[in-house]
Amino acid sequence: MCGIFGTLNFNSREHDDHIYRDLFHRGPDEQRHLQHDNLELYHTRLAIQDLTEQGQQPMKYQGLSIVFNGEIYNHMEIRKKYGLLDTSNSDTKTILMLYEVIGMKMLEEFDGMFAFALYDSVKKKLYLARDRAGKKPLYVFVKGVQCVFSSELNILSKVVRPEIDYASIADYLYLGYHYRKSTPYQQVSELENGCYMEIDTHSNLSKKVKWFDIATFYQTENKLSYSDSIERLDHHLQLAVKRRIDSSDLDVGAFLSGGIDSGLVCAIAAGHTANLKTFTVKVEGSYDESHLAKKVAEKYATNHTVVDITFSDLQKDIEKILSNHGEPNCDNSAIPSYYVAKEAKKHITVVLNGDGADELFGGYRRYVPFKHFDFFNSGKLSTTAAKMLTSILPIANEKQSSYNYFYRLLKLAGYHDILKVYNSASCDLFVGFENQFLRKPLMKEMTADLCMVNQLPISALKKIILTDFQSMLFSRLLPKMDIATMAHSLEGRSPFLSKEILEFAPGLQDHYKVNNLTTKPILRNLALRYLPSELINQPKRGFEIPLKSWVNGELKSIINDYLLAPDPLYAKIINKSFIEDLIDSKVKISDERRAKILFCIFGLEVWFKGCYRK
């Protein structure tokens, strides 16, 4: 795992110290640079595979140069398949050797997570590429003939000093995260998952190629029986976990919650490595699943650590945690993720997790109604009736209550606009408060993508699962875990996002993912083979934290300092009086939603003052 940075037709040498320093946490073991023609390549290395000098980067081979961030878990299988021989066992060298044979078609062979820049000095072509799910980040600045790319926005913005994109900020506030290629900066975009850019370094012409599109796999239904599907899934998950353990020269640990996703990963991992180290979060003031995780740890005799998070340092750490993202961030689960990664790094450098399972196998409770009703295409009668009911019913305040679920379901049914339907079903921040925006969120790209998905010949359940994969997983959840782990030079590996599972899971029949009121039944049934029975039917909770009490307690002072400052950035986007009324609890809204909105605005201001103004 590493940090990469590069420039084309841009003098970056005066920024060398800043680049190495700001990417040091991604690669503390080694920092190196290469200049070739009008291209500069920087690399900071976290050595995990081929710890010798042969694994050093930037790496050169036969007129090719590369800086690579990530892992290709099946690269030794690829070498055998294509007859590639080398004294180094570096997966980076495998990329260069395979490119020489089949060019960028090589991406289809990889089971891995990656972001890389590969320069072909003969063809004068620069390729920037990302993996299928978008596990490893890559941001690109383009202005005229200049191109600058980086693993992180913070150093990119320091070098190129881009202007704020206010339209993008408005969209962030409405959605709660930057959607897909969007960033808070003008002329800076995120290279999307399953895509690569090809840049002619002589003519400066470029094109983007989508080499993997998970939507195509949703349009081909898998006809396997339920029992055969479970066997196939078991095989794919076993292979994915084994590869992610075998392709490390360091010990591999695992995050272990009380849920079935991480439980399955840990159970399978324990069969492939001795003395597996596992880590569980115990969050103060939240539902405690550590006793369930302990049952898995005892069953497989793992070396188990419970990370007891008290948030005693939260006021001191919160600005740093949020600023690490390099863009506005309001995912409060980034906080426990940061602390558990910090603790895990004391014991391990590589850790497995269960990321992606919910978005592929139907793990969220909000998927259940989509199995039975197409909310993307509600009739006028349904929306009118739902609006009437929500207008007279009391607001739901308890996040996990049945009434809250029913209330949000009615709200969802009351929207006809496809964007409001999705936003209400997911983050549910400013839906219904659009009139408070001074600069209206346009959400053009997301609206276009939602319309395109809605036109696909697939079920409503597949539509929302596909949209979550392309939006919430890619734009919010994977960046959260990448930032949390890499802040501590810790590499996170996600078996559920393997090549084979990404190509297999979308085609599963709907009732394998939601059966009546049961979420991800196929994973629950597979878990019967591996996990204690108490875990099987536990509801999805994730990292639950006491956000309401934070906003009204531990973080109240610092949030008010930011939000009530004389010159906040948000006042250019949304009515300041509305936010002030929220602070004073004068808006008719649930306590949970109020806290989420205030934290979202807070995340924006921390970025503005801590990252942009630096």
C-alpha positions as CSV (number, residue, x, y, z in Angstrom):
1,M,0.0,0.0,0.0
2,C,1.4,3.3,-1.0
3,G,0.9,7.0,-1.9
4,I,1.3,8.2,-5.4
5,F,1.6,11.6,-7.0
6,G,2.5,12.8,-10.4
7,T,2.6,15.7,-12.8
8,L,2.5,16.2,-16.6
9,N,3.8,19.5,-18.0
10,F,3.9,20.9,-14.5
11,N,6.9,21.9,-12.4
12,S,6.4,20.2,-9.1
13,R,10.0,19.9,-7.9
14,E,9.7,22.9,-5.6
15,H,6.9,20.9,-3.8
16,D,9.0,17.8,-3.2
17,D,9.2,18.2,0.6
18,H,5.4,18.8,0.9
19,I,4.6,15.8,-1.3
20,Y,6.7,13.4,0.6
21,R,5.5,14.8,4.0
22,D,1.8,14.8,3.2
23,L,1.9,11.3,1.7
24,F,4.3,9.9,4.3
25,H,1.5,8.2,6.3
26,R,0.6,6.2,3.1
27,G,4.2,5.1,2.6
28,P,6.5,5.5,5.6
29,D,9.0,2.9,4.5
30,E,10.5,4.7,1.4
31,Q,10.0,7.8,-0.7
32,R,11.3,8.0,-4.2
33,H,10.9,10.1,-7.4
34,L,11.4,9.7,-11.1
35,Q,11.5,12.2,-14.0
36,H,10.9,11.0,-17.5
37,D,10.3,13.4,-20.4
38,N,7.7,15.9,-19.3
39,L,6.4,13.6,-16.6
40,E,7.2,13.5,-12.8
41,L,6.3,10.5,-10.7
42,Y,6.4,10.3,-6.9
43,H,5.9,7.3,-4.7
44,T,5.8,6.7,-0.9
45,R,6.0,3.0,0.0
46,L,4.3,0.9,2.6
47,A,6.2,-2.3,2.0
48,I,4.0,-5.4,2.2
49,Q,4.9,-7.5,-0.8
50,D,8.5,-8.1,-2.0
51,L,10.2,-6.2,0.8
52,T,13.5,-6.2,-1.1
53,E,14.8,-3.4,-3.3
54,Q,13.2,-5.1,-6.3
55,G,9.8,-3.9,-5.0
56,Q,10.9,-0.2,-5.0
57,Q,8.9,2.4,-6.9
58,P,8.8,4.3,-9.2
59,M,9.5,1.0,-11.1
60,K,11.0,0.9,-14.6
61,Y,10.9,-2.0,-17.1
62,Q,11.4,-2.1,-20.9
63,G,10.5,1.5,-21.5
64,L,7.7,1.5,-19.0
65,S,7.5,3.4,-15.7
66,I,4.9,3.0,-13.0
67,V,3.8,4.3,-9.6
68,F,1.3,1.8,-8.1
69,N,-0.9,2.0,-5.0
70,G,-2.7,-1.2,-4.0
71,E,-2.4,-5.0,-4.4
72,I,-3.0,-7.5,-7.2
73,Y,-3.9,-10.5,-5.1
74,N,-3.8,-13.0,-8.0
75,H,-0.7,-11.8,-9.7
76,M,1.3,-15.0,-9.3
77,E,-1.6,-16.9,-10.9
78,I,-1.4,-14.4,-13.8
79,R,2.3,-14.9,-14.2
80,K,1.7,-18.7,-14.5
81,K,-1.1,-18.2,-17.0
82,Y,0.9,-15.9,-19.3
83,G,4.3,-17.4,-18.7
84,L,5.8,-14.3,-17.1
85,L,9.1,-15.0,-15.4
86,D,11.0,-12.7,-13.1
87,T,13.3,-12.9,-10.0
88,S,11.0,-10.4,-8.1
89,N,7.7,-11.5,-6.7
90,S,6.4,-7.9,-6.8
91,D,2.9,-7.5,-8.1
92,T,4.0,-4.1,-9.5
93,K,6.5,-5.9,-11.8
94,T,3.6,-8.3,-12.8
95,I,1.6,-5.3,-14.0
96,L,4.5,-4.0,-16.2
97,M,5.2,-7.5,-17.7
98,L,1.5,-8.1,-18.4
99,Y,1.1,-4.7,-20.0
100,E,3.9,-5.6,-22.4
101,V,1.9,-8.6,-23.5
102,I,-1.8,-7.5,-23.7
103,G,-1.8,-3.8,-22.9
104,M,-4.6,-2.3,-20.8
105,K,-6.7,-5.4,-21.4
106,M,-4.7,-6.6,-18.4
107,L,-7.1,-4.8,-16.0
108,E,-9.7,-7.5,-16.7
109,E,-7.3,-10.1,-15.3
110,F,-6.7,-8.4,-12.0
111,D,-8.3,-9.4,-8.7
112,G,-7.2,-6.5,-6.6
113,M,-7.5,-2.9,-5.4
114,F,-5.4,-0.4,-7.2
115,A,-4.8,3.1,-8.5
116,F,-1.7,3.5,-10.7
117,A,0.0,5.7,-13.2
118,L,1.8,3.8,-16.0
119,Y,3.9,5.6,-18.6
120,D,4.7,4.0,-21.9
121,S,7.7,6.0,-23.1
122,V,7.6,4.4,-26.6
123,K,4.0,5.2,-27.3
124,K,4.1,8.4,-25.3
125,K,1.0,7.4,-23.4
126,L,0.2,7.9,-19.7
127,Y,-2.5,5.6,-18.2
128,L,-4.2,6.4,-14.9
129,A,-6.3,3.5,-13.7
130,R,-8.5,2.4,-10.8
131,D,-9.9,-1.0,-9.7
132,R,-13.5,-2.3,-10.1
133,A,-14.9,-1.0,-6.8
134,G,-12.7,2.1,-6.4
135,K,-10.9,0.9,-3.3
136,K,-7.8,3.0,-3.8
137,P,-8.3,6.7,-4.5
138,L,-7.0,8.8,-7.4
139,Y,-7.7,12.5,-7.9
140,V,-6.8,14.3,-11.2
141,F,-6.3,18.1,-11.8
142,V,-6.4,19.1,-15.5
143,K,-5.9,22.7,-16.8
144,G,-4.8,23.2,-20.3
145,V,-1.9,20.9,-21.0
146,Q,-1.2,20.5,-17.3
147,C,-2.2,17.3,-15.4
148,V,-1.5,16.6,-11.8
149,F,-2.7,13.5,-10.0
150,S,-2.6,12.3,-6.4
151,S,-3.8,9.7,-3.9
152,E,-5.1,12.5,-1.7
153,L,-6.8,15.8,-2.2
154,N,-4.9,17.6,0.6
155,I,-1.5,17.6,-1.1
156,L,-3.1,18.1,-4.6
157,S,-4.8,21.2,-3.5
158,K,-1.6,22.6,-1.9
159,V,0.4,22.1,-5.1
160,V,-2.2,23.4,-7.7
161,R,-4.2,25.7,-5.5
162,P,-7.6,25.1,-7.2
163,E,-10.7,27.3,-6.7
164,I,-13.7,26.2,-4.8
165,D,-16.5,24.7,-6.8
166,Y,-19.6,26.1,-5.1
167,A,-22.1,24.1,-7.2
168,S,-20.3,21.0,-6.0
169,I,-20.5,22.2,-2.4
170,A,-24.3,22.7,-2.7
171,D,-24.6,19.1,-4.0
172,Y,-22.4,17.9,-1.1
173,L,-24.8,19.5,1.5
174,Y,-27.8,18.0,-0.2
175,L,-26.4,14.5,-0.5
176,G,-23.9,14.2,2.4
177,Y,-20.9,13.3,0.2
178,H,-19.3,14.2,-3.1
179,Y,-20.9,12.0,-5.8
180,R,-18.5,10.0,-7.9
181,K,-16.1,12.2,-9.9
182,S,-17.2,15.3,-8.1
183,T,-14.8,17.1,-5.7
184,P,-15.0,20.5,-3.9
185,Y,-12.6,22.0,-6.3
186,Q,-12.8,23.3,-9.9
187,Q,-10.8,21.4,-12.5
188,V,-10.2,18.5,-10.0
189,S,-12.1,15.3,-10.4
190,E,-11.9,11.8,-9.0
191,L,-11.2,9.1,-11.5
192,E,-14.1,6.7,-11.2
193,N,-14.1,3.0,-10.3
194,G,-13.6,0.6,-13.2
195,C,-12.2,3.4,-15.4
196,Y,-8.8,4.4,-16.8
197,M,-7.6,7.6,-18.5
198,E,-5.3,7.5,-21.5
199,I,-3.3,10.6,-22.0
200,D,-1.1,11.2,-25.1
201,T,1.8,13.1,-23.5
202,H,2.8,14.5,-26.9
203,S,-0.5,15.9,-28.1
204,N,-2.1,16.1,-24.7
205,L,-5.3,14.5,-26.0
206,S,-7.0,12.3,-23.5
207,K,-9.9,9.9,-23.2
208,K,-11.6,8.0,-20.4
209,V,-12.3,4.3,-20.8
210,K,-14.8,2.3,-18.7
211,W,-13.2,-1.1,-18.5
212,F,-15.6,-2.5,-15.8
213,D,-19.3,-1.8,-15.5
214,I,-21.1,-3.7,-12.7
215,A,-24.4,-2.7,-14.2
216,T,-23.9,-5.2,-17.0
217,F,-23.8,-8.0,-14.4
218,Y,-27.1,-6.9,-12.9
219,Q,-28.8,-7.4,-16.3
220,T,-27.8,-11.1,-16.5
221,E,-29.7,-13.2,-14.0
222,N,-27.9,-16.1,-12.4
223,K,-30.0,-19.3,-12.9
224,L,-28.2,-21.3,-10.2
225,S,-30.3,-23.0,-7.6
226,Y,-30.2,-21.6,-4.0
227,S,-28.0,-24.4,-2.7
228,D,-25.7,-24.2,-5.7
229,S,-25.5,-20.4,-5.3
230,I,-24.4,-20.8,-1.7
231,E,-21.7,-23.3,-2.7
232,R,-20.5,-20.9,-5.4
233,L,-20.4,-18.0,-3.0
234,D,-18.6,-20.1,-0.4
235,H,-15.9,-21.0,-3.0
236,H,-15.5,-17.4,-4.2
237,L,-15.2,-16.1,-0.6
238,Q,-12.7,-18.8,0.4
239,L,-10.6,-17.9,-2.7
240,A,-10.8,-14.2,-2.0
241,V,-9.8,-14.5,1.7
242,K,-6.9,-16.9,0.8
243,R,-5.5,-14.6,-1.9
244,R,-5.6,-11.6,0.5
245,I,-3.7,-13.6,3.1
246,D,-1.2,-15.3,0.8
247,S,-0.3,-12.1,-1.1
248,S,1.3,-10.5,2.0
249,D,4.8,-10.9,3.4
250,L,3.5,-9.6,6.7
251,D,0.9,-11.0,9.1
252,V,-2.7,-10.3,8.2
253,G,-5.3,-9.5,10.9
254,A,-9.1,-8.8,10.6
255,F,-11.7,-6.4,11.9
256,L,-14.4,-8.3,13.7
257,S,-17.8,-6.8,14.5
258,G,-20.8,-8.7,15.8
259,G,-22.2,-9.0,12.3
260,I,-22.1,-11.9,9.8
261,D,-20.0,-10.1,7.1
262,S,-16.8,-9.6,9.1
263,G,-17.6,-12.8,11.0
264,L,-17.5,-14.9,7.8
265,V,-14.3,-13.2,6.7
266,C,-12.6,-13.9,10.1
267,A,-13.9,-17.5,10.2
268,I,-12.5,-18.3,6.8
269,A,-9.3,-16.4,7.5
270,A,-8.7,-18.5,10.6
271,G,-8.5,-21.5,8.3
272,H,-5.8,-20.0,6.2
273,T,-3.5,-18.4,8.8
274,A,-2.4,-19.3,12.3
275,N,-3.0,-17.1,15.3
276,L,-5.2,-14.6,13.5
277,K,-5.4,-11.2,15.2
278,T,-8.9,-9.8,15.4
279,F,-10.2,-6.4,16.5
280,T,-13.6,-5.3,17.7
281,V,-14.9,-1.9,18.6
282,K,-16.8,-1.3,21.8
283,V,-18.4,2.1,21.5
284,E,-19.4,4.1,24.6
285,G,-23.1,5.0,24.6
286,S,-24.0,2.7,21.7
287,Y,-25.3,-0.8,21.2
288,D,-22.4,-3.2,22.2
289,E,-21.7,-6.1,19.9
290,S,-18.4,-7.0,21.4
291,H,-19.8,-10.0,23.2
292,L,-21.0,-11.4,19.9
293,A,-17.6,-10.8,18.3
294,K,-16.0,-12.5,21.2
295,K,-18.0,-15.7,20.5
296,V,-16.5,-15.8,17.0
297,A,-13.0,-15.1,18.4
298,E,-13.3,-17.9,20.9
299,K,-14.7,-20.3,18.3
300,Y,-11.7,-19.8,16.1
301,A,-9.1,-19.1,18.8
302,T,-8.1,-15.8,17.4
303,N,-5.8,-13.4,19.2
304,H,-8.6,-10.9,20.0
305,T,-8.5,-7.3,21.0
306,V,-11.4,-5.2,22.1
307,V,-10.9,-1.5,21.3
308,D,-12.8,0.4,23.9
309,I,-13.6,3.8,22.5
310,T,-14.5,6.4,25.1
311,F,-14.1,9.4,22.8
312,S,-12.3,11.2,25.6
313,D,-10.0,12.8,23.0
314,L,-12.8,13.5,20.5
315,Q,-12.8,17.3,20.9
316,K,-9.0,17.3,20.4
317,D,-9.1,14.8,17.5
318,I,-12.3,15.7,15.6
319,E,-10.8,18.4,13.3
320,K,-7.8,16.2,12.4
321,I,-10.1,13.2,11.7
322,L,-12.3,15.2,9.4
323,S,-9.5,17.1,7.7
324,N,-7.7,13.9,6.7
325,H,-10.4,13.4,4.0
326,G,-9.3,16.5,2.1
327,E,-12.9,17.3,1.3
328,P,-16.0,18.0,3.3
329,N,-17.1,14.9,5.2
330,C,-20.1,14.2,7.4
331,D,-19.9,10.5,7.8
332,N,-19.7,10.3,11.6
333,S,-18.7,6.6,11.5
334,A,-15.3,7.9,10.3
335,I,-14.6,8.6,13.9
336,P,-14.8,5.1,15.4
337,S,-13.1,3.8,12.1
338,Y,-10.2,6.1,12.8
339,Y,-9.8,4.9,16.4
340,V,-10.0,1.2,15.7
341,A,-7.5,1.6,12.8
342,K,-5.2,3.4,15.2
343,E,-5.4,0.6,17.7
344,A,-5.1,-2.2,15.1
345,K,-1.8,-0.6,13.7
346,K,-0.2,-1.3,17.1
347,H,-0.5,-5.0,16.3
348,I,-0.7,-5.4,12.6
349,T,-0.1,-3.7,9.2
350,V,-2.6,-5.6,7.0
351,V,-6.2,-6.1,8.1
352,L,-9.2,-7.8,6.5
353,N,-12.7,-6.3,6.6
354,G,-16.3,-7.0,5.5
355,D,-16.7,-3.9,3.3
356,G,-19.1,-4.3,0.3
357,A,-21.1,-7.2,1.5
358,D,-24.2,-5.1,2.4
359,E,-24.2,-3.3,-1.0
360,L,-23.8,-6.6,-2.9
361,F,-26.1,-8.9,-1.0
362,G,-28.9,-6.7,0.3
363,G,-27.8,-6.0,3.8
364,Y,-29.6,-2.8,4.6
365,R,-33.1,-2.8,6.2
366,R,-34.2,0.0,3.7
367,Y,-33.8,-2.6,0.9
368,V,-36.8,-4.6,2.1
369,P,-39.5,-2.3,0.8
370,F,-37.8,-2.0,-2.6
371,K,-38.2,-5.8,-2.9
372,H,-41.9,-5.4,-2.7
373,F,-42.6,-2.0,-4.3
374,D,-40.9,0.1,-7.0
375,F,-40.5,3.5,-5.2
376,F,-38.7,4.8,-8.2
377,N,-41.9,4.7,-10.1
378,S,-44.6,5.4,-7.5
379,G,-48.0,6.3,-8.8
380,K,-49.7,9.6,-8.1
381,L,-52.2,8.1,-5.7
382,S,-49.5,6.5,-3.7
383,T,-47.4,9.6,-3.3
384,T,-50.4,11.8,-2.4
385,A,-51.7,9.4,0.3
386,A,-48.1,9.1,1.7
387,K,-47.7,12.8,1.9
388,M,-51.0,13.3,3.7
389,L,-50.1,10.7,6.3
390,T,-46.6,12.1,7.0
391,S,-48.1,15.6,7.4
392,I,-50.3,14.5,10.3
393,L,-48.1,11.8,12.0
394,P,-45.6,12.7,14.8
395,I,-42.0,12.9,13.8
396,A,-39.9,9.8,14.5
397,N,-37.0,10.4,16.9
398,E,-35.7,6.9,17.8
399,K,-33.3,5.8,15.0
400,Q,-33.7,2.0,15.4
401,S,-37.5,2.0,16.3
402,S,-40.1,0.3,14.2
403,Y,-42.0,3.6,14.1
404,N,-39.0,5.4,12.6
405,Y,-38.8,2.7,9.9
406,F,-42.5,3.1,9.1
407,Y,-42.3,6.9,9.1
408,R,-39.3,7.0,6.8
409,L,-41.1,4.5,4.5
410,L,-44.1,6.8,4.2
411,K,-41.8,9.7,3.5
412,L,-40.1,7.7,0.8
413,A,-43.4,6.8,-0.8
414,G,-44.4,10.5,-0.8
415,Y,-41.7,11.5,-3.3
416,H,-42.2,11.3,-7.0
417,D,-38.8,12.9,-8.0
418,I,-36.3,10.1,-8.5
419,L,-33.5,12.0,-6.8
420,K,-35.6,12.7,-3.7
421,V,-36.6,9.0,-3.6
422,Y,-32.9,7.9,-3.4
423,N,-31.8,10.7,-1.1
424,S,-34.7,10.0,1.3
425,A,-33.9,6.3,1.3
426,S,-30.2,6.9,2.0
427,C,-28.7,10.0,3.8
428,D,-32.0,11.9,4.2
429,L,-30.4,15.3,5.0
430,F,-32.0,18.3,3.3
431,V,-34.8,16.5,1.4
432,G,-37.9,18.7,2.0
433,F,-35.8,21.7,2.8
434,E,-34.7,22.6,-0.7
435,N,-36.2,26.1,-0.3
436,Q,-33.5,26.9,2.2
437,F,-30.7,26.8,-0.4
438,L,-29.4,30.0,-1.8
439,R,-27.5,28.1,-4.4
440,K,-29.7,25.2,-5.5
441,P,-28.1,21.8,-5.6
442,L,-28.3,20.6,-9.2
443,M,-27.1,17.0,-8.8
444,K,-27.0,16.7,-12.6
445,E,-24.7,13.7,-12.8
446,M,-26.5,11.8,-10.1
447,T,-29.9,12.5,-11.6
448,A,-28.8,11.4,-15.0
449,D,-27.3,8.2,-13.5
450,L,-30.5,7.5,-11.6
451,C,-32.6,7.9,-14.7
452,M,-30.3,5.6,-16.6
453,V,-30.5,3.0,-13.9
454,N,-34.2,3.4,-13.7
455,Q,-34.5,2.5,-17.4
456,L,-32.6,-0.7,-17.0
457,P,-34.7,-3.9,-17.3
458,I,-34.1,-4.9,-13.7
459,S,-36.1,-4.9,-10.5
460,A,-36.4,-2.0,-8.1
461,L,-34.3,-3.9,-5.5
462,K,-31.5,-4.3,-8.0
463,K,-31.8,-0.6,-8.9
464,I,-31.2,0.6,-5.4
465,I,-28.5,-1.9,-4.7
466,L,-26.7,-1.0,-7.9
467,T,-27.0,2.7,-7.1
468,D,-25.7,2.3,-3.6
469,F,-22.7,0.4,-5.0
470,Q,-21.9,3.2,-7.5
471,S,-22.7,6.1,-5.1
472,M,-22.6,5.5,-1.4
473,L,-20.1,2.6,-1.4
474,F,-17.7,4.3,-3.9
475,S,-18.1,7.9,-2.8
476,R,-18.6,7.6,1.0
477,L,-17.9,4.2,2.6
478,L,-14.7,3.1,0.8
479,P,-13.0,6.5,1.1
480,K,-13.9,6.5,4.8
481,M,-12.1,3.2,5.4
482,D,-9.2,4.1,3.2
483,I,-8.6,7.4,5.0
484,A,-9.1,5.8,8.4
485,T,-6.6,3.0,7.8
486,M,-4.0,4.9,5.8
487,A,-3.9,7.7,8.4
488,H,-2.1,5.1,10.5
489,S,-0.2,3.3,7.7
490,L,-2.6,0.3,7.9
491,E,-3.7,-1.6,4.8
492,G,-7.3,-2.7,4.6
493,R,-8.3,-5.6,2.4
494,S,-11.9,-6.4,1.4
495,P,-12.6,-10.0,0.3
496,F,-16.2,-9.2,-0.6
497,L,-14.9,-6.9,-3.3
498,S,-13.0,-9.6,-5.1
499,K,-13.2,-9.9,-8.9
500,E,-15.2,-13.2,-8.7
501,I,-17.7,-11.9,-6.2
502,L,-18.2,-8.6,-8.0
503,E,-19.1,-10.6,-11.2
504,F,-21.2,-13.2,-9.3
505,A,-23.3,-11.3,-6.7
506,P,-25.2,-8.9,-9.1
507,G,-26.8,-11.7,-11.0
508,L,-28.3,-13.5,-7.9
509,Q,-32.0,-13.7,-7.8
510,D,-33.7,-11.0,-5.7
511,H,-35.1,-13.4,-3.1
512,Y,-31.5,-14.6,-2.4
513,K,-30.8,-11.0,-1.2
514,V,-34.1,-10.0,0.4
515,N,-36.6,-12.7,1.4
516,N,-39.9,-11.3,2.8
517,L,-38.5,-9.1,5.7
518,T,-35.1,-10.9,5.9
519,T,-32.0,-9.1,4.5
520,K,-29.1,-10.9,2.8
521,P,-30.5,-14.4,3.4
522,I,-27.8,-16.1,1.3
523,L,-25.1,-14.7,3.5
524,R,-27.0,-15.7,6.6
525,N,-27.4,-19.2,5.3
526,L,-23.7,-19.4,4.5
527,A,-22.9,-18.1,7.9
528,L,-24.7,-21.1,9.5
529,R,-21.6,-23.1,8.4
530,Y,-19.2,-20.9,10.2
531,L,-20.6,-18.7,12.9
532,P,-22.4,-19.1,16.3
533,S,-26.2,-19.1,15.9
534,E,-26.6,-15.9,17.9
535,L,-25.0,-13.9,15.2
536,I,-27.1,-15.1,12.2
537,N,-30.2,-13.0,12.6
538,Q,-28.7,-9.9,14.2
539,P,-30.0,-6.7,12.5
540,K,-27.5,-4.5,10.6
541,R,-26.1,-1.8,12.8
542,G,-22.6,-1.0,11.7
543,F,-20.6,1.6,13.7
544,E,-23.4,3.2,15.7
545,I,-22.3,6.3,17.6
546,P,-24.2,8.7,19.8
547,L,-24.3,11.5,17.3
548,K,-27.3,13.3,19.0
549,S,-25.5,13.4,22.3
550,W,-22.3,14.6,20.7
551,V,-24.0,17.5,18.9
552,N,-25.8,18.5,22.1
553,G,-22.8,17.7,24.4
554,E,-19.2,16.9,23.7
555,L,-19.1,18.7,20.3
556,K,-21.6,21.4,20.9
557,S,-19.1,24.1,21.7
558,I,-16.8,23.4,18.7
559,I,-19.7,23.0,16.3
560,N,-21.2,26.3,17.4
561,D,-17.9,28.0,17.1
562,Y,-17.7,26.9,13.5
563,L,-21.3,27.4,12.5
564,L,-21.9,30.7,14.3
565,A,-18.6,32.2,13.0
566,P,-19.0,35.6,11.2
567,D,-17.9,34.3,7.8
568,P,-18.9,30.6,7.4
569,L,-18.7,29.1,3.9
570,Y,-22.1,27.5,4.2
571,A,-23.8,30.9,4.3
572,K,-22.9,31.3,0.6
573,I,-25.0,28.1,-0.1
574,I,-27.8,27.9,2.4
575,N,-29.7,30.3,4.6
576,K,-27.7,31.0,7.7
577,S,-30.9,31.7,9.7
578,F,-32.1,28.1,8.9
579,I,-29.0,26.6,10.4
580,E,-29.2,29.0,13.4
581,D,-32.8,27.8,13.9
582,L,-31.6,24.2,13.8
583,I,-29.0,25.0,16.4
584,D,-31.8,26.4,18.6
585,S,-34.1,23.4,17.8
586,K,-36.7,25.6,16.2
587,V,-37.2,23.5,13.1
588,K,-39.7,20.7,13.0
589,I,-37.4,17.8,12.5
590,S,-36.3,14.6,14.3
591,D,-33.4,14.9,16.7
592,E,-31.4,12.4,14.7
593,R,-31.8,14.3,11.5
594,R,-31.1,17.6,13.1
595,A,-27.8,16.2,14.4
596,K,-26.9,14.8,11.0
597,I,-27.5,18.1,9.3
598,L,-25.5,20.1,11.8
599,F,-22.6,17.6,11.6
600,C,-22.7,17.9,7.8
601,I,-22.4,21.6,7.9
602,F,-19.6,21.3,10.5
603,G,-17.7,18.9,8.2
604,L,-17.9,21.5,5.5
605,E,-16.5,24.3,7.7
606,V,-13.7,22.1,9.1
607,W,-12.6,21.4,5.5
608,F,-12.9,25.0,4.5
609,K,-10.8,26.4,7.4
610,G,-8.5,23.4,7.9
611,C,-7.8,22.3,4.3
612,Y,-8.7,24.9,1.8
613,R,-7.4,28.0,3.7
614,K,-4.1,26.4,4.7
